[in-house]
Amino acid sequence: MAEFLRLVSLSEALQGWLEAAQPYPRAEPEEIPTREALGRILAEDIRAPSDLPPFRRSTVDGYALVAADTFGATPSLPAYLRLAGEVAMGVAATIDLRSGTAALIHTGGMLPDSADAVVMVEDTQRVGEAEIEVLRPVQAGANVLQQGEDVREGEPALRAGHPVRPQEIGGLMALGIERVKCRQPVRVGLLSSGDEVVPPSQAPGPGQVRDVNEGTLRALIALAGGKARSYGIVPDNAQALEAAMRQAVAENDLAIVTAGSSVSTRDASAEVIRRLGPPGVLVHGLRVKPGKPTILAAAGRVPVLGLPGNPVSALILAHCLAVPMIHAMLGLEQRPVTPSVPARLGENVASEAGREDFIPVALAGPPEAMEAVPVHGRSNLIFTLARADGFVRIPLEVTGLRAGAQVQVYLFPGGPAWPAPIGSAA
């Protein structure tokens, strides 16, 4: 078909797809317990109901004092201060520290009004029961968290579009915010197609293969912030495919079909997608390997992605296309960047000018001398990716890379170096 002859770059295709689909948060936000909000996206700004910390606190075990009393102190000529008592934990500090006195204080303890600094216990020495030697000077404010230093009452503690990670949950708990409004997960409809594809629970017969893509894409979608719904395996029949895709488009924010983008004469997916509604097919064919026969489309406000059936191609292209679309639909305050690590290429890698290549690699060696070893295998071999830690992108204009070349390895989601999931934890 004509569209397949007009290949476009991955970045150009993604930009056009995002513009055509006009992704933005569409579902009404839902209020959920803060403790259950891990991985969700905030739907509204959260303003601090009070100062945090709510009072001046010591950051160390030591002695609260007036900083000026320590000026000039050295181990050979210490400053001598009388002990005025101990600041009790969990209650207001009522000790009045006059010049020349100090009070024992513990980490997190409330600073007396008359104190302006804390000296660490390591920089002091007890002299009897009622006196200490200060061996080093401290400045005003030393080892003290000021009231409101973390966030002031009324200030925005978190903005809408911010992902909720463990640290955000901790901050919200510190402010006493036990419920938050979050954006709902992006609903993604998944279809697999092909007369040769059978469910994983079924033993494949001659010429048949189990459906790999539904499982891998479901996991990738969950990590990105979506919630997948499967529409099963559709045979190579245009009428059946159109019925299933119309249902997926009607019930979801994004629809993905695999094995429906080859140039086989039996493949009617591009024509089916055109009939779903304008603007229709935007791109049919990318200047990439693997994944050249990819379809990007939109049916009204619902973006549609047609992926190759080969598992390696499908997963890499979904990572590069579906994940950014999901992030855009979630209205993230800042789009996550795929984590990457520098490494030296372990062997020569060939490429073709005018095509962007994705090379799966395994990482080896210590962090300071990491080596990226290409994992060889065709795009229908899923364990090619199972043995890889990430991939190297070879730009359009490059005809290959030599062994020893410095490269960036983009890590596959879910590995030990990958951050917490963005989006729905469901």
N, C-alpha and C positions, 0 to 999 in steps of 0.2 A: 504494500500500500504506500501511497505517496508520502505520508507523514514519516514513515520509517526511513526514507531517503534523506530527510532533513534532520540530521542528528544535531543536538545541542549539548552544550556543556552541562555538567551537573549543577554548578552554581547558578547558571542562567535559568535552567529548568526549575530549580527550587524557588528562585525569586519570582518567576512568573506564576508558579503554582500558588504561592502564598498570596500574591496580589489578586489573583483571580478568585480564590476561595474566600478572601477577606476574613481570615480567622480571628476570632475574638471570643471572649467568654459568652456563651449563649444560654446556658442553663442558670436557673435561679440558684444562688448560694444556699448552702445548708449549714445549720448551726450544729456543731458536734462538740463532745467533751475534748478539752485541750489534750488530755492524756492519750486520746485516740487520733490525734491530728498529724501524727508522724507521716511525712511525705506529702501532705496535702498543701494546697496553695491558698493563702489568705485572700479573702474576698473583700476585705475592707481594712482601712488603716486602724491600727490599735494604738490608742493614746494612753499614756501612763496615768493611772488613777491616783498615783502618789509618787513621791520621790523614791528613788532606789539608788543607793541604800537610803533607808528612812532616817538614819542618824549617822554621825561620824563613827567609824569603826577602825579598830586596829587590824593591820594585815599580818602582824607577827606576835609571837609571845615576847613580852618585854616589859618596859616601864613607860607609862604615860608621864609626860613632864612638860616643862616650858623649854623650848629649844634653846633660848638664849642662855640658860643655865649650863649648857654643855659646850659653849663656844671655847675653843682653845684646848679642849681635853685631849690628852694623849695617854698611852699606857704608862709613861714615866711621870706624868703630871695629870692624874685624873681629876675629874670634877666629882665632889662629894655631895650626895643628896640624901636627905632623910626620907624614910619610907612613911607615907601618910596612910597606907592601907592597901587593900586589894579591890579592884573593880570586879564585882560579882557579875556572872554571866546571866543574861536573860532579864535583867532589871535595869532601871535607869541608874546612871552613874551619878552619885551625889557627893563624891569626894571633892573637896575644895583644895586645889593644889596651889599653895603659895610659892613664891620664888624660893628655890632651894629644896623643894620636895618633889617626890615622885610616887606613883602608885603602880603596883603590880597589875598588869593587864594581860589578857589572853587573846589569841587570834579570834577576831570577830567581836571582841568586847567593845562596849560603848565608851567613847572617849569622854572624860569629864569636861565640862564647859571651859574650865580654866586651863586645860592642857592644849597644846598645839602640835605635838609630835610624840612619837614613840621610839625609844631606843631598843634595839634588839637585845635580848637577854645575853646573847653571845658577846656583846660589846660592853658588858658590865661585869662587876664582881661584887658579891655580897661582903659587907664589912659588919660582922655581928648580925643582930636581928633587926636593927632599925636603920641601917644605912647601906648605901651602895656606892661603888665607884663607877663612874662612866668613863670608858677608855677611849671613846671616839666621839666627835661632835655630830649632832644631827641638825638638819635645817627644819624650819617650820613646815609642817605638812608631811614630814618623813614618816613612812610606814603607816599612813592614815588614808582611808577611803573617806572622801568628803560626802556629806549628805547630797544626794542627787547627782553624784559624779557619774553614775551609770546612765541614768535617765531622769529628767525632771518631770514633775507632775504637769500633765497637759501636753507634753511633747509626744510626737509620734514615735513609739517604741519600735513598731514594725509597720511597713507599708503594704498596701494591697499588692498582690502579685508576688509576695515573698514566700519561698518554700519553708515549710515547718520541719526543722531538723531537731535533733535532741537538744541543742543549745537554745533554740527558740522555745521549746517546751519548758525548759528550765527557767528562762526569763519570764515567761507568762505565769508560771507558778509563783515566782518571786513577787510578781505584781498582784497575785490573787485572782488572776483571770482564768477561770475554770472552764469556760466555754468560748469557742471562737467560730466565726462564720468563714467557711471555706468554699472554694469553687468545687463544683462536682467534677468527678473524673471525666475525661473525654471518652465518649462512647465510640468504640471502634467495631465495626462489623467485619468479620473475617470470612472469606469464602475461598475454598480450594476447588479447582476444576481439573477435569481430565478423566477419561474413561479408565485409565490405568491406575488411578489413585484410589487406595482403600484406607479405611480407618486403621490406626495403630493396633487396635484390638483384634483385627482380622489378619489371618495368615494370608499373605499375598499369593496369588496363583501365578501361572506362567505369564510374564509380561507385565505384572502388576508391581506396584511399590506402595509402601505405607506413606501416609501423609505426615511429613516431617514439619512442614511450614506452619501449620496451625499452632503447634506447640511452641516452636521457637518464637514466632511472632507474638503470641499471647504473652510470653514472658518478657519480651522486649517492650511491648506496649505497657505492661504493668510497671516496669522500671521507669518508663518515660512519663507516666502519669495518666495513663488511659485504663479503661476497663473493657476488655475484649468480649465480644459475643460471637459465637461460631454459628454460621449458617450452613455448615456441612460441606460435603463434597458434591459438586455439581458436575454432571456428565458433559461431554463435549456436544452440547446441544444449545443452539442460540436461544431458543424459546425458554428452556429451563434456566439458563444463565441469566437471561433478562428478568425473569420472575424473581429469582433469588436476589439479584442486585437491586431491583426496585425496592424490595423489602428491606435490604440492608441500608440503602440510602434513606428510606423513610424513617427508619428507627434509630439511626446513629448520626454522630457528628462527622465521622470519617469512615469510608468503606475501602477495604483492601481485598483484592482478588489475586490469587497466585496461580501460576501456570496458564494465565489467560493473556499473555503478551508475546508469545512467539509469533513468527511470521508463517507458521504452518497454515496451509489452506483450510484446515479444519478449525482454525481459531477465528471466532467471530466476536471476541471480547471488545475490540475497539469500536466496531459497529454497534454493539449492544450499548456501550457506554455513551455513544453519541445520542442514542435514542432516550437516554435517561433525562435529558434536559440540557439547556444551554448553561454555560458556554461549551460543554462537551469536552472532546479530546484536545488538550493543549499541546502535548508533546507525545510522540510515539517514536522513541529511539534516543538513547543517550550516548555521548562520546565517552563511554566508560567500559571497562572490563574488570570483573564480570558484570552483567546486567544490562547490556546494550538494548534489548527489546523491551524497555520499561515504558509504561503508559502513565502519564499524569493528566488528570482531568478534573472536572468539577461538574456536578449536577445541581444547579442552583447554588445554594450556600454550602453544599456538602462536597468536600474534596474526595476524589476517587483515585486510588493508586493501583495500577496493574503491575504486578511483579512477576519476574520469571519464576518458573517452577523449581529450578535448581536451588537447593537449600542455601548454598554459599552466596549465590547472587541475590536471592530473596532477602537474606538476613542483612547483608552489607548494605543493599539499597534501602531497605526499611530503616536501618540505622541512620543513613544519610538523608532520607526524605521524610519518612513517617514520623520519626522522633522530633525533628524541628517543627513539623506541622502541629503535633500534639502540644509541644511547648508554646507555640504561638496561640493555640486555642485556649490554653490555660491562662494566657495573659501574664506570663512570668515577668516579674520586675526586671530581671536580667536573664537572658537566655544562657543556660548552662553551656560550658565549653567542654568538649570531649577531652578527658584527661589524656595526656600524652607524655612520653618520656623520651629523652634523646638516646640514641644508640648508634653504633656503627654497623653497617650492613655486612652480613657474614659471607656473602657471595655475590657474584655478578647477577644482575637482574635485567632482562631485556624488556623493552616496551616499544610501543609504536607511536610515533609523533602524531598529534592530533587526537589522541585518546588518553583519558585518565585511567591509570591502572591502580587497582587495589590489591596489594600483595600481603596475604596472611603471613605473619611471622611469629616465631617463638622467641622469647627473651632468655638470654643466658649470660652468666658472668656476674661480677659484683656491680653495684649501682654506679660506681665511678668509671667502669669500663664495660658498659652494657653492650651486648652484641645482639643484633636482630637477625635471626636465622630464618630464611624463607621456608614456609611449610608448603611443600609441593602437593598438588592434588587438583583434580578437575572440579568445576563448580557444582557438580551433583554429588559430591562426597562431603557429607556434613561433618565427619570427624576430621576433615582438614581444618575446620574452625575449632573443633574441640581440642586439637593439639596446639592451637595458636593462642597467643596472649593479646594480639592486636593486629593492626595492619599498617602498612606503609602506603602512602598515596604518592604515585608518580605523576607529576603534572603533565598537562596536555602536550607541552612543547618539548618534553624530554624523551629521548629515545632509549633510555636505560640508565642504570646506575651501576657503578663499579663496586666491587667488594672493598670495604673500608670506608665507603662514603658515609658522611654523617646524615642521619635521617631522624625524623620524628615518628615514633610508634604510637598510633592512636589506639588506646586500650579498649578492648571489648567490654561491654557492660557486665557488671556482676562479678568481676574479678577482685582480687584482694586490694588493688590500688584504686578501685572505683568508688566514688563517694556515695553517700546515702541516696536512695531513689528520689527522683523528683516527680512529684505528682501523687497520684493515688497510691496508698499502701494496700489497697484492696486486691 
